[in-house]
Amino acid sequence: MLGICLSPKHTKLRSILFPTAGIGANSDPFLKACMLMCKQLRFLDLSDSTHKTLPLSIGKLKHLKYLSLENNRNIKRLPDCVCNLLMLEMLILSGCTELETLPKGLRKLISLQHLEITTKQHVLPEDEIANLSSLQTLRIEFSNNLESLFGGIKLLALKVLCVSNCKNLKSLPLDIEHIPALETLLVDNCDILELELSEGHKGQNTKMRLKILTIIYLPQLVTLPHWLQGSVNTLQYLSISSCNNRVALPQWLSTMNCLKTICITGCPNIMFLPNDIHRLNTLERLEIDGYPELLRESQQEVGESSCTHNTIDEPDEVEEVVEELE
């Protein structure tokens, strides 16, 4: 950061970022100067930075819409004044592996649409998150102390939920009453998570409107969750990858009225497909990677449909969601 200085001509800056991957901001005096002088900032990307805290003056960036601290492995706390950024639309805290707690007052971020979290907390401040009325995308990763999520809170605008690398996460209750707009669910590398609802949540209205479901490395998975049947008229894309348990695909999978793509990769113990899979009239792509017996069975079941059995490219909308986790 040596050699960089701000002058009065920089006071109208709208964006500050550090484009070299893996090398972010490391000068506290420079960052403080940015906060004090560049009051018109809209975009502040401090990814890969080494700051241990942020200046309190960040709360005065009233026009800020984007703030990223992705992969900052030094920061333990954010000043609560971050929650004064009422215009903020994207807050990215993924990869902040030392972050002990989220700032108090998240409920004030009424414009927030996209939130990514890595935290050492055992419980998220769900009462705060529930008040994020504009939140459409929520990503939670590498939060190994978390044991449960969404104990009945409502996120009425949420469309995309990605949960990955949460080693101790046990439950993820989902239902249309609390997350009515959810369209995309990606669950990846959660060692003890069971997607099937526990006894305490089985009475909920689980009729969802999912369009995309991607499951990656869930050791506890033995079948698709029963609540997925609630998306019978909406689910378009289903991907199951790297699940080593003996997974049985349920017969009701063939009742999905809009399913266009099924991808099965790295799942050696899925030995058969539903008997009535040929009834999936909307199926356009069937990808089965590396298991010739299952592939031959699928060819016999699907028959002369237009379905493709070879390795295929993922639809663009799915590819974008999956790439975010990589």
C-alpha positions in Angstrom: 0.0 0.0 0.0 3.1 2.2 0.1 3.0 5.1 -2.4 -0.8 5.4 -2.4 -2.1 8.6 -1.1 -5.5 10.4 -1.4 -5.9 13.9 -2.4 -9.0 16.2 -2.6 -9.6 15.0 -6.2 -10.4 11.5 -4.8 -13.2 12.6 -2.6 -15.8 11.7 -5.3 -14.5 8.2 -5.7 -17.3 5.7 -6.1 -15.4 2.4 -6.0 -12.3 1.0 -4.2 -11.0 -2.5 -4.8 -7.7 -4.4 -4.9 -7.7 -6.5 -8.1 -4.8 -8.9 -7.4 -6.2 -12.2 -6.2 -5.1 -13.1 -2.7 -3.6 -9.7 -2.0 -6.0 -7.2 -0.4 -5.8 -4.0 1.7 -3.2 -4.1 4.5 -2.7 -0.4 5.5 -4.9 0.8 8.4 -4.0 4.5 7.8 -5.0 4.2 4.1 -8.3 2.6 5.0 -9.0 5.2 7.6 -8.3 7.9 5.1 -10.6 6.3 2.6 -13.4 6.3 5.1 -12.9 9.9 6.0 -12.4 11.4 2.6 -14.4 9.3 0.2 -17.9 9.9 1.5 -19.5 9.1 -1.9 -18.3 5.5 -2.0 -20.8 2.9 -3.4 -18.4 -0.1 -3.8 -15.8 -1.1 -1.2 -14.0 -4.5 -1.8 -11.6 -5.4 1.0 -11.4 -9.1 0.0 -8.2 -10.8 1.2 -7.4 -7.9 3.5 -5.5 -8.3 6.7 -7.3 -5.7 8.8 -8.1 -6.7 12.4 -10.9 -4.2 12.6 -12.6 -1.4 10.6 -12.6 2.3 11.4 -15.7 3.5 13.1 -16.0 6.1 10.3 -17.3 3.3 8.0 -20.7 4.0 9.4 -20.7 7.4 7.7 -20.5 5.9 4.2 -24.2 6.6 3.7 -24.2 5.7 0.0 -22.3 2.4 0.2 -24.1 -0.4 -1.5 -21.4 -3.2 -1.6 -19.0 -4.2 1.2 -16.8 -7.3 1.0 -14.4 -8.6 3.6 -14.2 -12.0 2.0 -11.3 -14.2 3.1 -10.1 -11.8 5.8 -8.7 -14.2 8.3 -7.7 -11.6 10.9 -10.8 -9.8 11.7 -12.7 -10.9 14.8 -15.4 -8.3 15.1 -17.0 -5.6 13.0 -18.1 -2.3 14.5 -21.8 -2.2 15.1 -21.9 1.1 13.0 -21.7 -1.1 9.9 -25.4 -1.5 10.5 -25.9 2.2 9.9 -25.3 1.6 6.1 -29.0 1.7 5.2 -28.2 1.7 1.4 -26.1 -1.5 1.7 -27.3 -4.2 -0.7 -24.4 -6.7 -0.5 -22.5 -7.7 2.6 -19.9 -10.4 2.1 -18.2 -11.9 5.2 -17.5 -15.4 3.8 -14.1 -16.7 4.6 -13.8 -14.6 7.7 -12.8 -17.6 9.7 -11.9 -15.7 12.9 -15.1 -13.6 13.0 -16.5 -14.2 16.5 -19.9 -12.5 16.1 -22.0 -10.6 13.6 -22.5 -6.9 14.3 -25.5 -5.9 16.4 -28.2 -4.1 14.6 -28.4 -6.2 11.4 -32.1 -5.6 11.3 -31.4 -2.0 10.3 -30.0 -3.1 6.9 -33.3 -2.7 5.2 -31.8 -2.6 1.7 -29.7 -5.7 2.1 -30.3 -8.3 -0.7 -27.3 -10.5 -0.5 -25.5 -11.7 2.6 -22.6 -14.2 3.0 -21.5 -15.3 6.4 -18.6 -17.2 8.0 -18.7 -17.0 11.8 -17.6 -18.8 14.9 -21.0 -18.3 16.5 -23.0 -21.3 17.8 -26.2 -19.5 17.0 -26.9 -16.8 14.4 -28.9 -13.7 15.5 -31.9 -15.1 13.8 -34.2 -12.4 15.2 -32.0 -9.8 13.5 -31.8 -11.7 10.2 -35.5 -12.3 10.2 -36.0 -8.5 9.8 -34.0 -8.3 6.6 -37.1 -7.8 4.5 -35.2 -7.4 1.2 -32.8 -10.4 1.6 -32.9 -12.6 -1.5 -29.6 -14.5 -1.3 -28.1 -16.0 1.9 -24.9 -18.0 1.9 -23.5 -19.6 5.1 -20.2 -21.4 4.9 -17.3 -22.7 7.1 -19.3 -22.0 10.2 -18.4 -25.1 12.0 -19.9 -24.2 15.4 -23.5 -23.8 14.0 -25.8 -26.7 14.9 -29.1 -25.5 13.6 -30.6 -22.8 11.3 -33.9 -21.1 11.0 -35.8 -22.2 14.0 -39.1 -20.8 12.7 -38.0 -17.4 11.5 -39.5 -15.9 8.3 -37.5 -14.8 5.3 -40.2 -13.8 3.0 -38.1 -12.5 0.1 -35.3 -15.2 0.2 -34.9 -16.9 -3.2 -31.4 -18.5 -2.9 -30.0 -20.4 0.1 -26.5 -21.9 0.1 -25.2 -23.8 3.1 -21.7 -25.3 2.9 -18.9 -26.7 5.0 -20.8 -26.4 8.3 -19.5 -29.6 10.0 -21.8 -29.6 13.0 -25.0 -28.5 11.4 -27.8 -30.9 12.4 -31.0 -29.4 11.2 -32.2 -27.2 8.4 -36.0 -27.0 8.6 -37.7 -25.5 5.5 -41.3 -24.8 4.9 -43.4 -22.5 2.7 -44.8 -20.5 5.6 -41.3 -19.2 6.6 -39.4 -19.2 3.3 -42.2 -19.0 0.7 -40.1 -17.6 -2.2 -37.2 -20.0 -2.0 -36.2 -21.3 -5.5 -32.6 -22.5 -5.2 -31.2 -24.6 -2.4 -27.5 -25.7 -2.4 -26.3 -27.9 0.5 -22.6 -28.9 0.4 -20.3 -30.8 2.7 -22.2 -30.8 6.0 -21.1 -34.0 7.7 -24.0 -34.7 10.1 -26.9 -32.8 8.4 -30.0 -34.8 7.7 -32.2 -33.1 5.2 -35.3 -35.0 6.3 -37.2 -33.0 8.9 -37.0 -34.0 12.5 -40.0 -35.1 14.5 -40.5 -31.5 15.9 -40.9 -30.1 12.4 -42.9 -32.7 10.5 -46.1 -31.0 11.1 -45.0 -27.9 9.1 -46.4 -27.0 5.7 -43.5 -28.2 3.6 -45.0 -27.4 0.2 -42.1 -25.5 -1.4 -41.6 -23.9 -4.8 -38.0 -25.0 -5.3 -36.7 -24.9 -8.9 -33.1 -26.0 -8.2 -31.8 -28.5 -5.7 -28.1 -29.3 -5.5 -26.7 -31.7 -2.9 -23.0 -32.3 -2.6 -21.3 -34.6 -0.1 -23.9 -35.2 2.5 -22.7 -38.5 4.2 -26.1 -38.8 6.0 -28.2 -38.8 2.9 -30.0 -42.1 2.3 -32.9 -40.8 0.2 -34.3 -37.5 -1.1 -36.1 -35.6 1.6 -39.9 -36.2 1.7 -40.6 -32.4 1.7 -39.2 -32.2 -1.8 -42.6 -33.6 -3.0 -44.0 -30.2 -2.3 -42.1 -28.9 -5.3 -43.8 -31.3 -7.7 -44.9 -28.5 -9.9 -41.8 -26.3 -9.8 -38.6 -28.4 -9.5 -36.5 -28.2 -12.8 -33.0 -29.2 -11.8 -31.8 -31.9 -9.4 -28.1 -32.7 -8.8 -26.7 -35.2 -6.4 -22.9 -35.4 -6.1 -20.3 -37.2 -4.0 -22.8 -38.9 -1.7 -21.2 -42.2 -0.7 -24.0 -43.6 1.4 -26.4 -46.1 0.0 -28.9 -43.6 -1.5 -32.3 -44.7 -2.8 -34.1 -42.5 -5.3 -37.7 -42.5 -4.3 -40.4 -43.7 -6.7 -42.2 -40.3 -6.3 -39.4 -38.7 -8.2 -41.2 -39.7 -11.4 -44.1 -37.5 -10.4 -42.2 -34.3 -10.8 -44.1 -32.4 -13.5 -41.4 -29.8 -14.5 -38.1 -31.7 -14.0 -35.8 -31.0 -16.9 -32.4 -32.1 -15.6 -31.1 -34.9 -13.3 -27.4 -35.1 -12.6 -25.9 -38.0 -10.6 -22.1 -37.9 -10.2 -19.7 -39.5 -7.7 -22.5 -41.6 -6.0 -21.4 -45.2 -6.4 -24.1 -46.6 -4.2 -27.1 -45.3 -6.1 -27.9 -48.6 -7.8 -31.3 -48.0 -9.4 -33.6 -45.3 -10.8 -37.4 -45.1 -10.1 -39.3 -47.6 -12.2 -41.5 -44.9 -13.7 -38.8 -42.5 -14.7 -40.0 -42.7 -18.3 -43.0 -40.8 -17.1 -40.9 -37.7 -16.7 -42.1 -36.1 -20.0 -40.3 -32.9 -19.3 -36.9 -34.5 -18.8 -34.4 -33.1 -21.2 -31.0 -34.1 -19.7 -30.0 -37.1 -17.6 -26.4 -37.1 -16.6 -25.0 -40.2 -14.9 -21.3 -40.1 -14.5 -19.2 -43.2 -14.2 -21.7 -46.0 -13.5 -22.5 -47.9 -16.7 -24.9 -50.3 -15.0 -27.1 -47.4 -13.8 -26.7 -45.7 -17.1 -27.9 -48.8 -19.0 -30.8 -49.1 -16.7 -31.7 -45.5 -17.2 -31.6 -45.9 -21.0 -34.0 -48.8 -20.8 -36.3 -46.9 -18.5 -36.4 -43.7 -20.4 -36.7 -45.5 -23.7 -37.0 -43.4 -26.8 -37.4 -40.1 -25.2 -35.3 -37.1 -26.2 -33.3 -37.2 -23.0 -29.5 -37.0 -23.3 -27.5 -39.5 -21.3 -24.0 -38.2 -21.8 -22.1 -35.7 -19.7 -23.7 -32.3 -20.2 -23.2 -28.7 -19.5 -25.3 -27.3 -16.6 -27.9 -24.7 -17.3 -26.5 -21.1 -16.9 -28.7 -20.3 -13.9 -27.5 -23.4 -12.0 -23.8 -22.9 -13.1 -23.8 -19.4 -11.5 -25.0 -20.7 -8.2 -22.6 -23.6 -8.1 -19.6 -21.5 -9.1 -20.2 -19.3 -6.1 -19.3 -22.1 -3.8 -16.0 -23.0 -5.5 
